[in-house]
Amino acid sequence: MAYTLLGADGRSYRSPVPGTLGGHRRLRIYGLLTCPSARRALARGHYARHRVFFADEETAVAAGYRPCAVCLPDRYRDWRRSPAPG
């Protein structure tokens, strides 16, 4: 089975292994596949068409995504404290 993941360049690619993190393309957020916030949104019928997957956290960050405040609160806090790039 092949999986579609998002790379550090923001482009989709096929992978023989599933992603370890999920994300929302429009909000540019990444988090755990077990995130309660994402699961609620998916259950309500939202989010699925904007869902993306990443091989790892480094790839999600390189693609310009930020950590989820719900399932990754420590990483989100660190992200909020970091200076804006540019």
PyMOL Python script that loads the backbone (N, CA, C, O; Angstrom):
from pymol import cmd

cmd.read_pdbstr("""\
ATOM      1  N   MET A   1       0.841  -1.175   0.000  1.00  0.00           N
ATOM      2  CA  MET A   1       0.000   0.000   0.000  1.00  0.00           C
ATOM      3  C   MET A   1       0.889   1.243   0.000  1.00  0.00           C
ATOM      4  O   MET A   1       1.926   1.262   0.663  1.00  0.00           O
ATOM      5  N   ALA A   2       0.501   2.256  -0.721  1.00  0.00           N
ATOM      6  CA  ALA A   2       1.250   3.510  -0.776  1.00  0.00           C
ATOM      7  C   ALA A   2       0.466   4.608  -0.064  1.00  0.00           C
ATOM      8  O   ALA A   2      -0.764   4.642  -0.114  1.00  0.00           O
ATOM      9  N   TYR A   3       1.188   5.496   0.594  1.00  0.00           N
ATOM     10  CA  TYR A   3       0.597   6.600   1.331  1.00  0.00           C
ATOM     11  C   TYR A   3       1.074   7.907   0.706  1.00  0.00           C
ATOM     12  O   TYR A   3       2.173   7.972   0.154  1.00  0.00           O
ATOM     13  N   THR A   4       0.256   8.936   0.793  1.00  0.00           N
ATOM     14  CA  THR A   4       0.639  10.244   0.291  1.00  0.00           C
ATOM     15  C   THR A   4       1.030  11.117   1.472  1.00  0.00           C
ATOM     16  O   THR A   4       0.225  11.366   2.369  1.00  0.00           O
ATOM     17  N   LEU A   5       2.274  11.578   1.461  1.00  0.00           N
ATOM     18  CA  LEU A   5       2.798  12.437   2.523  1.00  0.00           C
ATOM     19  C   LEU A   5       3.181  13.789   1.939  1.00  0.00           C
ATOM     20  O   LEU A   5       3.335  13.940   0.727  1.00  0.00           O
ATOM     21  N   LEU A   6       3.328  14.757   2.816  1.00  0.00           N
ATOM     22  CA  LEU A   6       3.777  16.082   2.405  1.00  0.00           C
ATOM     23  C   LEU A   6       5.255  16.197   2.759  1.00  0.00           C
ATOM     24  O   LEU A   6       5.659  15.862   3.873  1.00  0.00           O
ATOM     25  N   GLY A   7       6.051  16.666   1.824  1.00  0.00           N
ATOM     26  CA  GLY A   7       7.478  16.816   2.049  1.00  0.00           C
ATOM     27  C   GLY A   7       7.833  18.183   2.603  1.00  0.00           C
ATOM     28  O   GLY A   7       6.971  19.053   2.727  1.00  0.00           O
ATOM     29  N   ALA A   8       9.099  18.373   2.935  1.00  0.00           N
ATOM     30  CA  ALA A   8       9.585  19.640   3.477  1.00  0.00           C
ATOM     31  C   ALA A   8       9.381  20.794   2.503  1.00  0.00           C
ATOM     32  O   ALA A   8       9.289  21.951   2.913  1.00  0.00           O
ATOM     33  N   ASP A   9       9.311  20.476   1.214  1.00  0.00           N
ATOM     34  CA  ASP A   9       9.090  21.509   0.196  1.00  0.00           C
ATOM     35  C   ASP A   9       7.607  21.808  -0.011  1.00  0.00           C
ATOM     36  O   ASP A   9       7.255  22.616  -0.870  1.00  0.00           O
ATOM     37  N   GLY A  10       6.730  21.160   0.773  1.00  0.00           N
ATOM     38  CA  GLY A  10       5.300  21.388   0.670  1.00  0.00           C
ATOM     39  C   GLY A  10       4.617  20.621  -0.442  1.00  0.00           C
ATOM     40  O   GLY A  10       3.429  20.822  -0.695  1.00  0.00           O
ATOM     41  N   ARG A  11       5.349  19.744  -1.109  1.00  0.00           N
ATOM     42  CA  ARG A  11       4.796  18.960  -2.215  1.00  0.00           C
ATOM     43  C   ARG A  11       4.478  17.546  -1.750  1.00  0.00           C
ATOM     44  O   ARG A  11       5.169  16.995  -0.893  1.00  0.00           O
ATOM     45  N   SER A  12       3.438  16.970  -2.316  1.00  0.00           N
ATOM     46  CA  SER A  12       3.031  15.613  -1.977  1.00  0.00           C
ATOM     47  C   SER A  12       3.953  14.594  -2.641  1.00  0.00           C
ATOM     48  O   SER A  12       4.472  14.820  -3.735  1.00  0.00           O
ATOM     49  N   TYR A  13       4.144  13.478  -1.960  1.00  0.00           N
ATOM     50  CA  TYR A  13       4.904  12.372  -2.538  1.00  0.00           C
ATOM     51  C   TYR A  13       4.354  11.062  -2.001  1.00  0.00           C
ATOM     52  O   TYR A  13       3.719  11.035  -0.947  1.00  0.00           O
ATOM     53  N   ARG A  14       4.596   9.983  -2.718  1.00  0.00           N
ATOM     54  CA  ARG A  14       4.131   8.657  -2.325  1.00  0.00           C
ATOM     55  C   ARG A  14       5.182   7.995  -1.431  1.00  0.00           C
ATOM     56  O   ARG A  14       6.385   8.119  -1.663  1.00  0.00           O
ATOM     57  N   SER A  15       4.699   7.289  -0.405  1.00  0.00           N
ATOM     58  CA  SER A  15       5.582   6.624   0.533  1.00  0.00           C
ATOM     59  C   SER A  15       5.047   5.228   0.842  1.00  0.00           C
ATOM     60  O   SER A  15       3.834   5.035   0.920  1.00  0.00           O
ATOM     61  N   PRO A  16       5.935   4.259   1.017  1.00  0.00           N
ATOM     62  CA  PRO A  16       5.479   2.916   1.386  1.00  0.00           C
ATOM     63  C   PRO A  16       5.091   2.817   2.865  1.00  0.00           C
ATOM     64  O   PRO A  16       4.470   1.838   3.278  1.00  0.00           O
ATOM     65  N   VAL A  17       5.451   3.818   3.654  1.00  0.00           N
ATOM     66  CA  VAL A  17       5.113   3.825   5.088  1.00  0.00           C
ATOM     67  C   VAL A  17       4.194   5.014   5.386  1.00  0.00           C
ATOM     68  O   VAL A  17       4.329   6.075   4.777  1.00  0.00           O
ATOM     69  N   PRO A  18       3.262   4.831   6.326  1.00  0.00           N
ATOM     70  CA  PRO A  18       2.348   5.924   6.655  1.00  0.00           C
ATOM     71  C   PRO A  18       3.055   7.041   7.414  1.00  0.00           C
ATOM     72  O   PRO A  18       4.131   6.839   7.977  1.00  0.00           O
ATOM     73  N   GLY A  19       2.450   8.201   7.422  1.00  0.00           N
ATOM     74  CA  GLY A  19       2.993   9.325   8.171  1.00  0.00           C
ATOM     75  C   GLY A  19       2.822   9.115   9.665  1.00  0.00           C
ATOM     76  O   GLY A  19       1.982   8.328  10.101  1.00  0.00           O
ATOM     77  N   THR A  20       3.623   9.824  10.440  1.00  0.00           N
ATOM     78  CA  THR A  20       3.525   9.731  11.893  1.00  0.00           C
ATOM     79  C   THR A  20       2.763  10.908  12.483  1.00  0.00           C
ATOM     80  O   THR A  20       2.375  10.878  13.651  1.00  0.00           O
ATOM     81  N   LEU A  21       2.546  11.954  11.672  1.00  0.00           N
ATOM     82  CA  LEU A  21       1.823  13.146  12.122  1.00  0.00           C
ATOM     83  C   LEU A  21       0.809  13.552  11.066  1.00  0.00           C
ATOM     84  O   LEU A  21       1.007  13.320   9.873  1.00  0.00           O
ATOM     85  N   GLY A  22      -0.276  14.158  11.519  1.00  0.00           N
ATOM     86  CA  GLY A  22      -1.275  14.688  10.609  1.00  0.00           C
ATOM     87  C   GLY A  22      -1.251  16.200  10.658  1.00  0.00           C
ATOM     88  O   GLY A  22      -0.679  16.792  11.572  1.00  0.00           O
ATOM     89  N   GLY A  23      -1.868  16.816   9.681  1.00  0.00           N
ATOM     90  CA  GLY A  23      -1.915  18.270   9.658  1.00  0.00           C
ATOM     91  C   GLY A  23      -3.110  18.782   8.889  1.00  0.00           C
ATOM     92  O   GLY A  23      -3.845  18.016   8.267  1.00  0.00           O
ATOM     93  N   HIS A  24      -3.291  20.078   8.941  1.00  0.00           N
ATOM     94  CA  HIS A  24      -4.365  20.762   8.224  1.00  0.00           C
ATOM     95  C   HIS A  24      -3.701  21.719   7.247  1.00  0.00           C
ATOM     96  O   HIS A  24      -3.004  22.649   7.652  1.00  0.00           O
ATOM     97  N   ARG A  25      -3.921  21.488   5.960  1.00  0.00           N
ATOM     98  CA  ARG A  25      -3.246  22.255   4.912  1.00  0.00           C
ATOM     99  C   ARG A  25      -3.543  23.748   4.994  1.00  0.00           C
ATOM    100  O   ARG A  25      -2.626  24.558   4.859  1.00  0.00           O
ATOM    101  N   ARG A  26      -4.781  24.129   5.209  1.00  0.00           N
ATOM    102  CA  ARG A  26      -5.132  25.551   5.213  1.00  0.00           C
ATOM    103  C   ARG A  26      -4.668  26.261   6.483  1.00  0.00           C
ATOM    104  O   ARG A  26      -4.205  27.399   6.418  1.00  0.00           O
ATOM    105  N   LEU A  27      -4.786  25.601   7.639  1.00  0.00           N
ATOM    106  CA  LEU A  27      -4.376  26.226   8.899  1.00  0.00           C
ATOM    107  C   LEU A  27      -2.879  26.096   9.154  1.00  0.00           C
ATOM    108  O   LEU A  27      -2.326  26.799   9.999  1.00  0.00           O
ATOM    109  N   ARG A  28      -2.229  25.202   8.425  1.00  0.00           N
ATOM    110  CA  ARG A  28      -0.794  24.945   8.554  1.00  0.00           C
ATOM    111  C   ARG A  28      -0.416  24.551   9.987  1.00  0.00           C
ATOM    112  O   ARG A  28       0.521  25.082  10.584  1.00  0.00           O
ATOM    113  N   ILE A  29      -1.189  23.595  10.505  1.00  0.00           N
ATOM    114  CA  ILE A  29      -0.972  23.033  11.842  1.00  0.00           C
ATOM    115  C   ILE A  29      -0.645  21.556  11.678  1.00  0.00           C
ATOM    116  O   ILE A  29      -1.201  20.889  10.806  1.00  0.00           O
ATOM    117  N   TYR A  30       0.260  21.038  12.516  1.00  0.00           N
ATOM    118  CA  TYR A  30       0.509  19.599  12.540  1.00  0.00           C
ATOM    119  C   TYR A  30       0.340  19.091  13.960  1.00  0.00           C
ATOM    120  O   TYR A  30       0.507  19.838  14.924  1.00  0.00           O
ATOM    121  N   GLY A  31       0.006  17.811  14.078  1.00  0.00           N
ATOM    122  CA  GLY A  31      -0.156  17.213  15.399  1.00  0.00           C
ATOM    123  C   GLY A  31      -0.187  15.698  15.318  1.00  0.00           C
ATOM    124  O   GLY A  31       0.022  15.099  14.262  1.00  0.00           O
ATOM    125  N   LEU A  32      -0.453  15.103  16.463  1.00  0.00           N
ATOM    126  CA  LEU A  32      -0.511  13.653  16.575  1.00  0.00           C
ATOM    127  C   LEU A  32      -1.718  13.103  15.838  1.00  0.00           C
ATOM    128  O   LEU A  32      -2.744  13.775  15.731  1.00  0.00           O
ATOM    129  N   LEU A  33      -1.601  11.899  15.335  1.00  0.00           N
ATOM    130  CA  LEU A  33      -2.732  11.262  14.658  1.00  0.00           C
ATOM    131  C   LEU A  33      -3.871  10.974  15.627  1.00  0.00           C
ATOM    132  O   LEU A  33      -5.006  10.760  15.202  1.00  0.00           O
ATOM    133  N   THR A  34      -3.583  10.967  16.905  1.00  0.00           N
ATOM    134  CA  THR A  34      -4.583  10.718  17.944  1.00  0.00           C
ATOM    135  C   THR A  34      -5.125  12.008  18.556  1.00  0.00           C
ATOM    136  O   THR A  34      -5.820  11.946  19.569  1.00  0.00           O
ATOM    137  N   CYS A  35      -4.837  13.150  17.987  1.00  0.00           N
ATOM    138  CA  CYS A  35      -5.243  14.443  18.542  1.00  0.00           C
ATOM    139  C   CYS A  35      -6.762  14.507  18.722  1.00  0.00           C
ATOM    140  O   CYS A  35      -7.504  14.306  17.760  1.00  0.00           O
ATOM    141  N   PRO A  36      -7.231  14.783  19.945  1.00  0.00           N
ATOM    142  CA  PRO A  36      -8.678  14.837  20.170  1.00  0.00           C
ATOM    143  C   PRO A  36      -9.359  15.962  19.385  1.00  0.00           C
ATOM    144  O   PRO A  36     -10.500  15.807  18.951  1.00  0.00           O
ATOM    145  N   SER A  37      -8.685  17.062  19.203  1.00  0.00           N
ATOM    146  CA  SER A  37      -9.266  18.180  18.451  1.00  0.00           C
ATOM    147  C   SER A  37      -9.474  17.802  16.983  1.00  0.00           C
ATOM    148  O   SER A  37     -10.536  18.060  16.416  1.00  0.00           O
ATOM    149  N   ALA A  38      -8.468  17.196  16.377  1.00  0.00           N
ATOM    150  CA  ALA A  38      -8.582  16.767  14.981  1.00  0.00           C
ATOM    151  C   ALA A  38      -9.626  15.666  14.836  1.00  0.00           C
ATOM    152  O   ALA A  38     -10.386  15.654  13.867  1.00  0.00           O
ATOM    153  N   ARG A  39      -9.668  14.754  15.779  1.00  0.00           N
ATOM    154  CA  ARG A  39     -10.651  13.668  15.711  1.00  0.00           C
ATOM    155  C   ARG A  39     -12.079  14.210  15.789  1.00  0.00           C
ATOM    156  O   ARG A  39     -12.962  13.733  15.076  1.00  0.00           O
ATOM    157  N   ARG A  40     -12.311  15.213  16.660  1.00  0.00           N
ATOM    158  CA  ARG A  40     -13.643  15.819  16.746  1.00  0.00           C
ATOM    159  C   ARG A  40     -14.017  16.492  15.431  1.00  0.00           C
ATOM    160  O   ARG A  40     -15.138  16.337  14.946  1.00  0.00           O
ATOM    161  N   ALA A  41     -13.082  17.237  14.859  1.00  0.00           N
ATOM    162  CA  ALA A  41     -13.349  17.919  13.591  1.00  0.00           C
ATOM    163  C   ALA A  41     -13.651  16.905  12.484  1.00  0.00           C
ATOM    164  O   ALA A  41     -14.574  17.103  11.694  1.00  0.00           O
ATOM    165  N   LEU A  42     -12.889  15.843  12.427  1.00  0.00           N
ATOM    166  CA  LEU A  42     -13.126  14.805  11.424  1.00  0.00           C
ATOM    167  C   LEU A  42     -14.497  14.143  11.628  1.00  0.00           C
ATOM    168  O   LEU A  42     -15.200  13.855  10.659  1.00  0.00           O
ATOM    169  N   ALA A  43     -14.868  13.905  12.880  1.00  0.00           N
ATOM    170  CA  ALA A  43     -16.150  13.277  13.181  1.00  0.00           C
ATOM    171  C   ALA A  43     -17.324  14.165  12.779  1.00  0.00           C
ATOM    172  O   ALA A  43     -18.390  13.662  12.424  1.00  0.00           O
ATOM    173  N   ARG A  44     -17.134  15.481  12.832  1.00  0.00           N
ATOM    174  CA  ARG A  44     -18.182  16.429  12.436  1.00  0.00           C
ATOM    175  C   ARG A  44     -18.253  16.597  10.920  1.00  0.00           C
ATOM    176  O   ARG A  44     -19.113  17.315  10.409  1.00  0.00           O
ATOM    177  N   GLY A  45     -17.350  15.936  10.210  1.00  0.00           N
ATOM    178  CA  GLY A  45     -17.367  16.022   8.756  1.00  0.00           C
ATOM    179  C   GLY A  45     -16.519  17.156   8.199  1.00  0.00           C
ATOM    180  O   GLY A  45     -16.582  17.452   7.005  1.00  0.00           O
ATOM    181  N   HIS A  46     -15.744  17.778   9.040  1.00  0.00           N
ATOM    182  CA  HIS A  46     -14.854  18.847   8.605  1.00  0.00           C
ATOM    183  C   HIS A  46     -13.446  18.295   8.446  1.00  0.00           C
ATOM    184  O   HIS A  46     -13.155  17.167   8.844  1.00  0.00           O
ATOM    185  N   TYR A  47     -12.579  19.107   7.857  1.00  0.00           N
ATOM    186  CA  TYR A  47     -11.153  18.835   7.948  1.00  0.00           C
ATOM    187  C   TYR A  47     -10.611  17.816   6.950  1.00  0.00           C
ATOM    188  O   TYR A  47      -9.506  18.006   6.441  1.00  0.00           O
ATOM    189  N   ALA A  48     -11.337  16.751   6.654  1.00  0.00           N
ATOM    190  CA  ALA A  48     -10.774  15.642   5.873  1.00  0.00           C
ATOM    191  C   ALA A  48     -10.172  16.092   4.546  1.00  0.00           C
ATOM    192  O   ALA A  48      -9.108  15.601   4.169  1.00  0.00           O
ATOM    193  N   ARG A  49     -10.805  16.993   3.837  1.00  0.00           N
ATOM    194  CA  ARG A  49     -10.271  17.394   2.527  1.00  0.00           C
ATOM    195  C   ARG A  49      -9.010  18.242   2.640  1.00  0.00           C
ATOM    196  O   ARG A  49      -8.291  18.415   1.655  1.00  0.00           O
ATOM    197  N   HIS A  50      -8.733  18.772   3.832  1.00  0.00           N
ATOM    198  CA  HIS A  50      -7.541  19.578   4.057  1.00  0.00           C
ATOM    199  C   HIS A  50      -6.466  18.817   4.826  1.00  0.00           C
ATOM    200  O   HIS A  50      -5.429  19.381   5.175  1.00  0.00           O
ATOM    201  N   ARG A  51      -6.714  17.545   5.086  1.00  0.00           N
ATOM    202  CA  ARG A  51      -5.812  16.721   5.895  1.00  0.00           C
ATOM    203  C   ARG A  51      -4.566  16.369   5.092  1.00  0.00           C
ATOM    204  O   ARG A  51      -4.649  15.983   3.926  1.00  0.00           O
ATOM    205  N   VAL A  52      -3.423  16.507   5.730  1.00  0.00           N
ATOM    206  CA  VAL A  52      -2.141  16.102   5.152  1.00  0.00           C
ATOM    207  C   VAL A  52      -1.409  15.264   6.192  1.00  0.00           C
ATOM    208  O   VAL A  52      -1.766  15.266   7.371  1.00  0.00           O
ATOM    209  N   PHE A  53      -0.378  14.547   5.742  1.00  0.00           N
ATOM    210  CA  PHE A  53       0.383  13.686   6.647  1.00  0.00           C
ATOM    211  C   PHE A  53       1.869  13.928   6.443  1.00  0.00           C
ATOM    212  O   PHE A  53       2.320  14.225   5.337  1.00  0.00           O
ATOM    213  N   PHE A  54       2.619  13.796   7.524  1.00  0.00           N
ATOM    214  CA  PHE A  54       4.062  14.016   7.504  1.00  0.00           C
ATOM    215  C   PHE A  54       4.794  12.792   8.029  1.00  0.00           C
ATOM    216  O   PHE A  54       4.300  12.077   8.902  1.00  0.00           O
ATOM    217  N   ALA A  55       5.969  12.569   7.487  1.00  0.00           N
ATOM    218  CA  ALA A  55       6.805  11.453   7.951  1.00  0.00           C
ATOM    219  C   ALA A  55       7.299  11.700   9.368  1.00  0.00           C
ATOM    220  O   ALA A  55       7.404  10.767  10.164  1.00  0.00           O
ATOM    221  N   ASP A  56       7.606  12.972   9.689  1.00  0.00           N
ATOM    222  CA  ASP A  56       8.146  13.305  11.002  1.00  0.00           C
ATOM    223  C   ASP A  56       7.962  14.796  11.281  1.00  0.00           C
ATOM    224  O   ASP A  56       7.533  15.564  10.420  1.00  0.00           O
ATOM    225  N   GLU A  57       8.295  15.172  12.494  1.00  0.00           N
ATOM    226  CA  GLU A  57       8.117  16.564  12.925  1.00  0.00           C
ATOM    227  C   GLU A  57       9.028  17.531  12.175  1.00  0.00           C
ATOM    228  O   GLU A  57       8.610  18.639  11.839  1.00  0.00           O
ATOM    229  N   GLU A  58      10.245  17.130  11.913  1.00  0.00           N
ATOM    230  CA  GLU A  58      11.185  17.998  11.204  1.00  0.00           C
ATOM    231  C   GLU A  58      10.640  18.384   9.829  1.00  0.00           C
ATOM    232  O   GLU A  58      10.788  19.526   9.394  1.00  0.00           O
ATOM    233  N   THR A  59      10.015  17.436   9.158  1.00  0.00           N
ATOM    234  CA  THR A  59       9.441  17.694   7.843  1.00  0.00           C
ATOM    235  C   THR A  59       8.271  18.663   7.950  1.00  0.00           C
ATOM    236  O   THR A  59       8.143  19.573   7.131  1.00  0.00           O
ATOM    237  N   ALA A  60       7.422  18.477   8.947  1.00  0.00           N
ATOM    238  CA  ALA A  60       6.275  19.376   9.136  1.00  0.00           C
ATOM    239  C   ALA A  60       6.745  20.812   9.380  1.00  0.00           C
ATOM    240  O   ALA A  60       6.208  21.752   8.794  1.00  0.00           O
ATOM    241  N   VAL A  61       7.727  20.973  10.227  1.00  0.00           N
ATOM    242  CA  VAL A  61       8.267  22.310  10.527  1.00  0.00           C
ATOM    243  C   VAL A  61       8.910  22.915   9.285  1.00  0.00           C
ATOM    244  O   VAL A  61       8.700  24.091   8.988  1.00  0.00           O
ATOM    245  N   ALA A  62       9.688  22.123   8.561  1.00  0.00           N
ATOM    246  CA  ALA A  62      10.353  22.613   7.344  1.00  0.00           C
ATOM    247  C   ALA A  62       9.335  23.032   6.290  1.00  0.00           C
ATOM    248  O   ALA A  62       9.606  23.928   5.491  1.00  0.00           O
ATOM    249  N   ALA A  63       8.166  22.394   6.279  1.00  0.00           N
ATOM    250  CA  ALA A  63       7.109  22.737   5.322  1.00  0.00           C
ATOM    251  C   ALA A  63       6.328  23.968   5.760  1.00  0.00           C
ATOM    252  O   ALA A  63       5.441  24.429   5.042  1.00  0.00           O
ATOM    253  N   GLY A  64       6.655  24.505   6.943  1.00  0.00           N
ATOM    254  CA  GLY A  64       6.016  25.732   7.399  1.00  0.00           C
ATOM    255  C   GLY A  64       4.808  25.540   8.290  1.00  0.00           C
ATOM    256  O   GLY A  64       4.003  26.458   8.450  1.00  0.00           O
ATOM    257  N   TYR A  65       4.667  24.355   8.876  1.00  0.00           N
ATOM    258  CA  TYR A  65       3.541  24.077   9.760  1.00  0.00           C
ATOM    259  C   TYR A  65       3.949  24.306  11.206  1.00  0.00           C
ATOM    260  O   TYR A  65       5.119  24.165  11.561  1.00  0.00           O
ATOM    261  N   ARG A  66       2.969  24.661  12.042  1.00  0.00           N
ATOM    262  CA  ARG A  66       3.220  24.879  13.466  1.00  0.00           C
ATOM    263  C   ARG A  66       2.600  23.754  14.280  1.00  0.00           C
ATOM    264  O   ARG A  66       1.694  23.071  13.802  1.00  0.00           O
ATOM    265  N   PRO A  67       3.081  23.550  15.516  1.00  0.00           N
ATOM    266  CA  PRO A  67       2.528  22.478  16.352  1.00  0.00           C
ATOM    267  C   PRO A  67       1.113  22.798  16.834  1.00  0.00           C
ATOM    268  O   PRO A  67       0.748  23.962  16.997  1.00  0.00           O
ATOM    269  N   CYS A  68       0.337  21.764  17.055  1.00  0.00           N
ATOM    270  CA  CYS A  68      -1.025  21.885  17.582  1.00  0.00           C
ATOM    271  C   CYS A  68      -0.955  22.213  19.075  1.00  0.00           C
ATOM    272  O   CYS A  68      -0.183  21.604  19.816  1.00  0.00           O
ATOM    273  N   ALA A  69      -1.757  23.168  19.504  1.00  0.00           N
ATOM    274  CA  ALA A  69      -1.789  23.562  20.915  1.00  0.00           C
ATOM    275  C   ALA A  69      -2.470  22.507  21.781  1.00  0.00           C
ATOM    276  O   ALA A  69      -2.225  22.453  22.986  1.00  0.00           O
ATOM    277  N   VAL A  70      -3.316  21.670  21.192  1.00  0.00           N
ATOM    278  CA  VAL A  70      -4.066  20.685  21.962  1.00  0.00           C
ATOM    279  C   VAL A  70      -3.224  19.441  22.258  1.00  0.00           C
ATOM    280  O   VAL A  70      -3.089  19.043  23.415  1.00  0.00           O
ATOM    281  N   CYS A  71      -2.664  18.835  21.228  1.00  0.00           N
ATOM    282  CA  CYS A  71      -1.964  17.562  21.435  1.00  0.00           C
ATOM    283  C   CYS A  71      -0.453  17.712  21.605  1.00  0.00           C
ATOM    284  O   CYS A  71       0.214  16.766  22.025  1.00  0.00           O
ATOM    285  N   LEU A  72       0.096  18.882  21.288  1.00  0.00           N
ATOM    286  CA  LEU A  72       1.533  19.134  21.454  1.00  0.00           C
ATOM    287  C   LEU A  72       1.739  20.456  22.206  1.00  0.00           C
ATOM    288  O   LEU A  72       2.402  21.357  21.693  1.00  0.00           O
ATOM    289  N   PRO A  73       1.178  20.580  23.412  1.00  0.00           N
ATOM    290  CA  PRO A  73       1.203  21.875  24.111  1.00  0.00           C
ATOM    291  C   PRO A  73       2.606  22.406  24.409  1.00  0.00           C
ATOM    292  O   PRO A  73       2.828  23.614  24.316  1.00  0.00           O
ATOM    293  N   ASP A  74       3.543  21.550  24.759  1.00  0.00           N
ATOM    294  CA  ASP A  74       4.908  22.018  25.047  1.00  0.00           C
ATOM    295  C   ASP A  74       5.580  22.556  23.789  1.00  0.00           C
ATOM    296  O   ASP A  74       6.218  23.608  23.822  1.00  0.00           O
ATOM    297  N   ARG A  75       5.436  21.842  22.697  1.00  0.00           N
ATOM    298  CA  ARG A  75       6.031  22.309  21.432  1.00  0.00           C
ATOM    299  C   ARG A  75       5.347  23.572  20.944  1.00  0.00           C
ATOM    300  O   ARG A  75       5.993  24.463  20.392  1.00  0.00           O
ATOM    301  N   TYR A  76       4.021  23.651  21.152  1.00  0.00           N
ATOM    302  CA  TYR A  76       3.282  24.860  20.771  1.00  0.00           C
ATOM    303  C   TYR A  76       3.779  26.063  21.574  1.00  0.00           C
ATOM    304  O   TYR A  76       3.991  27.140  21.017  1.00  0.00           O
ATOM    305  N   ARG A  77       3.964  25.879  22.883  1.00  0.00           N
ATOM    306  CA  ARG A  77       4.473  26.956  23.743  1.00  0.00           C
ATOM    307  C   ARG A  77       5.856  27.425  23.277  1.00  0.00           C
ATOM    308  O   ARG A  77       6.132  28.623  23.217  1.00  0.00           O
ATOM    309  N   ASP A  78       6.703  26.473  22.953  1.00  0.00           N
ATOM    310  CA  ASP A  78       8.036  26.821  22.442  1.00  0.00           C
ATOM    311  C   ASP A  78       7.925  27.591  21.133  1.00  0.00           C
ATOM    312  O   ASP A  78       8.643  28.568  20.918  1.00  0.00           O
ATOM    313  N   TRP A  79       7.029  27.150  20.264  1.00  0.00           N
ATOM    314  CA  TRP A  79       6.825  27.822  18.969  1.00  0.00           C
ATOM    315  C   TRP A  79       6.347  29.260  19.205  1.00  0.00           C
ATOM    316  O   TRP A  79       6.824  30.183  18.545  1.00  0.00           O
ATOM    317  N   ARG A  80       5.424  29.453  20.128  1.00  0.00           N
ATOM    318  CA  ARG A  80       4.908  30.796  20.417  1.00  0.00           C
ATOM    319  C   ARG A  80       5.999  31.731  20.959  1.00  0.00           C
ATOM    320  O   ARG A  80       5.989  32.930  20.684  1.00  0.00           O
ATOM    321  N   ARG A  81       6.918  31.179  21.715  1.00  0.00           N
ATOM    322  CA  ARG A  81       7.990  31.977  22.315  1.00  0.00           C
ATOM    323  C   ARG A  81       9.123  32.293  21.353  1.00  0.00           C
ATOM    324  O   ARG A  81       9.899  33.221  21.579  1.00  0.00           O
ATOM    325  N   SER A  82       9.215  31.514  20.274  1.00  0.00           N
ATOM    326  CA  SER A  82      10.328  31.713  19.340  1.00  0.00           C
ATOM    327  C   SER A  82      10.092  32.967  18.503  1.00  0.00           C
ATOM    328  O   SER A  82       8.951  33.307  18.189  1.00  0.00           O
ATOM    329  N   PRO A  83      11.178  33.652  18.144  1.00  0.00           N
ATOM    330  CA  PRO A  83      11.027  34.849  17.317  1.00  0.00           C
ATOM    331  C   PRO A  83      10.528  34.480  15.928  1.00  0.00           C
ATOM    332  O   PRO A  83      10.836  33.411  15.401  1.00  0.00           O
ATOM    333  N   ALA A  84       9.758  35.379  15.353  1.00  0.00           N
ATOM    334  CA  ALA A  84       9.231  35.154  14.001  1.00  0.00           C
ATOM    335  C   ALA A  84      10.370  35.112  13.000  1.00  0.00           C
ATOM    336  O   ALA A  84      11.290  35.928  13.069  1.00  0.00           O
ATOM    337  N   PRO A  85      10.317  34.153  12.055  1.00  0.00           N
ATOM    338  CA  PRO A  85      11.384  34.087  11.042  1.00  0.00           C
ATOM    339  C   PRO A  85      11.323  35.294  10.111  1.00  0.00           C
ATOM    340  O   PRO A  85      10.261  35.870   9.874  1.00  0.00           O
ATOM    341  N   GLY A  86      12.478  35.653   9.600  1.00  0.00           N
ATOM    342  CA  GLY A  86      12.511  36.714   8.600  1.00  0.00           C
ATOM    343  C   GLY A  86      13.207  37.862   9.089  1.00  0.00           C
ATOM    344  O   GLY A  86      13.333  38.858   8.375  1.00  0.00           O
TER     345      GLY A  86
END
""", "prot")
cmd.dss("prot")
cmd.show_as("cartoon", "prot")
cmd.util.cbc("prot")
cmd.orient("prot")
